[in-house]
Amino acid sequence: MDRQTFNQQLAEAARGLAAQRVTADTLQRAVEMATDLIDVCDLAGVCTVERGGVTTRAATSPDVALLDEMQYDLGDGPCLDELRTTDVCVIDDLTSGAPWPRWAARTVELTGVRSYMGFRLYVDRTTLGALNLYSRIPDAFTEDDRLDGLVIAAHAAVGLSAAATRDQMHTAMRSRQLIGEATGILRERYRLTSSQAFEVLKRISSQQNMKLFAVAQHVLDTGELPTDE
């Protein structure tokens, strides 16, 4: 694809991304844009990596989710290693000298993928996001593909950022609800004012090194304040 055609299609895809109102749709459009605009790209996906594992957020094929899950199962792969320290990772041939030999060998065996290109997407301090592109051709990705991938990664990063903001707002609202309900229980049981009940929750949180919402959840679950025992 020549550069003018690519730029025209990229602009059209960007307008399509801007029209998406749902985060999942935005991420799905971003990975579809990768396979549409980068000729050698056979598979594409966006994932997030947290302590609990690797989560596929969007993919052009079920094989992408399989490759993401294998990284966590094997403890081996670009999202668990290389993309934690670099913005772009390119492996020309997974059959020769890949930094993650177990994941690379399984990837080739199960999907026929030979080339990999990944882009780190910033989400927050504890969550890594990645745009992963795969080709079944060795030495597939060129420098132009890398530059084009950076543009697509920027769109995916916007989608992930929106998802993180939404999740944070949901968590904050849920925590506020829990604390309010726990405060109500303490008010009724110990004949406290709202301010006094809230101070009790804060004191327990500090003394026992628990998150405030965790103290509130304990009160709701048990009807009692948590103890040191």
N, C-alpha and C positions, 0 to 999 in steps of 0.2 A: 504494500500500500504506500503510495507516495505521500510526502509530508503534507501537501495541501489537502488531500482527501482525508488524511488522518485528523488534521486540525478541524476540518468541517464536522467530521463525525464526533470528535471529542466535544466540540461546542454543543452539538445536538444532544449528546449524552449528558453533558453538564446541565443543560436546561431540563432534561428529564429527571435528573437527580434533584434539582431544585424544586420540582413539582411534587416530589414525594413527601407526603405528610407523616408517614409512619417510618420509624427508624429502621425496622427490619426491611422495609421496601427499599430504603436508601442504600443499605448495605448490599442487598441482593442486586440492585441495579449497578452498583460499583463493580462487583465481581463479574457480572455479565458484560460490562463495558471492557473489562480486561481481555476476555476471550474474543470479544467482537473486534477490538481495535489492535490487539497484538496478535498477528497472524499465527505465530508459533505457539501461542499459549493454548493448551488443551484443557486445562483445569485451573480453577481459581477459587479462592476462599478467603474469608476473614475469620480469624479466631481470636479469642482472648485467653490469656494464661493467668491463672490465679493459684493460690495454694491448693485449692481443691482439685485442680486439673485443667485440662484444655477444653474450651467450649467453642464449638463451631457456630459462628453467628450468621454466616451466609456462605453458600457454596453453589457451584455450577453443576456438581455431581455428587452422588453419595460417596464416591471414592475420596473426596476431600475430607469428609468427616472421618472416614476410616484412617486416613493419614494423620489427622489431628489426634485421634484417640491413640494411635500407635505411639506417638511421641510420649504421651503420659504413661502408657503401659510399659514401654521400654525404658523410660527415663532417658531418652536419647532423641535428639532432633533439633532443628534450627530454632524453634521457638523456645526451647528450654536452654539453649546455649548461645549460639551466635547472635541472634537478634536481641539479646539482652544487653549487648555491648556495642552493636553497630547498627547503623540505620538501614543499610542495604546488604544483603547476602546473596551471592550468585555462585552456584555450583554447576560447572559445565557438564559434568558427567558423574552421576551418582554411583556408577560402577567402578569408579577409579578415584581413590583418595578422598572420599567424602569425610568430613570431620565426625560424622555420626554413622559409623559403619553398620550398626544393627538396623537402625531406621532406614538407611539408604538401601540396604539389601532387601528388606521387606517391601519397601516402596516399589522397587524395580520388579520384584517377583509378583506382587499382587496387582499392580496397575500398569506396568510397562513404562512408567515415567522415568526419564533419563536426566532431564535438566530441571533445576530449581532456581527460582529467584524470589526472595522475600524482602518485605519492607516493614520496618518497625513502625507501629502506630502508637502514639502516646495517648494513654487513657488517664491514669493517675499513678500515684507512687507505688501502689501495690498490684496494679493490673497492667500487664503487657498486652498490647494488641498487635496483630500482624496481618498483612496482606500477603498471601502465599500464591505464587504462580508456578505452574508445572507444565512441562512439555515432554512429549514422548520422543523427541529428537535430541540427541546429544549435541552439546555446544550450540544450543538453540538461541539463547538470548543475546542480543547485540547491545551495544552502548545506547543506541536509539531506543531499544526496548526498555532499557533501564531508566532512561529519562522519561519515557512515556509512562512507565510504571510508577514513577514518583508522582506524576500528576494524578493518576488514578488513586494512588495511596492517599493523597491529600483529600480527595472526595470521601474515601472510606473513613479517614480520620474524623471528618466532620460528623459522619453518621455515628461512629463510636462515641464521640464526645457528647452528642445529643443523648445517646443511650445512657451514658454515665450520669449525665445531669438529671435525666428522668429517674434513674434508679436512686440517686442521692435524695431527690425530692420525696420519692415514695418512702424511703427509709426514714427521713426526717419526720414526715407526717405520721408514720406508724409509731415512731418513738414518742412523739408528742402525745399521741392518743394513749399509748401505754402508760406514760407518766401521769397523764390526767386521770386515768381510771384508778391507778394505784394510789394517787393522792386522795381520791374520793374514798377509797377503802380505809385509809389511815384516818381521815377526818371523822368518819363515822365510828370507827372502832375506838379511837383514843380521844375523841372529842377535841380535835385540833382544828385550827384555822387552815385554810389552803396554804398559806405561807409557811406555817409550822410543819405541816405534813411534807411539803416539798423540801424543807430543810432537813427533815429526818432522812428522806431518800438520798439527798446529797451527802449527808454525814456517813451513812452506811456505804455509799459508793466509794467515798474517800478511804474510810477505815478498812474496807475489805478489798480495795483495788478492783472494783467491779464497775463496768459501764453503768451509767445511770439507767439506761433502758433495760439492762439485765436485772437490776435490782427491782425495777417496776414489774418486769415479767415474772419474777419470783413471787412478788406479792400477789399478783393476779392468779398465778398457778396454785399457790399454797395457802393464800390468805394470811401469811406470816412474813415478817421481815427475815432476810437471810442472816444466819449466824456464822460465827467463826468455826463452828464445829464441823 
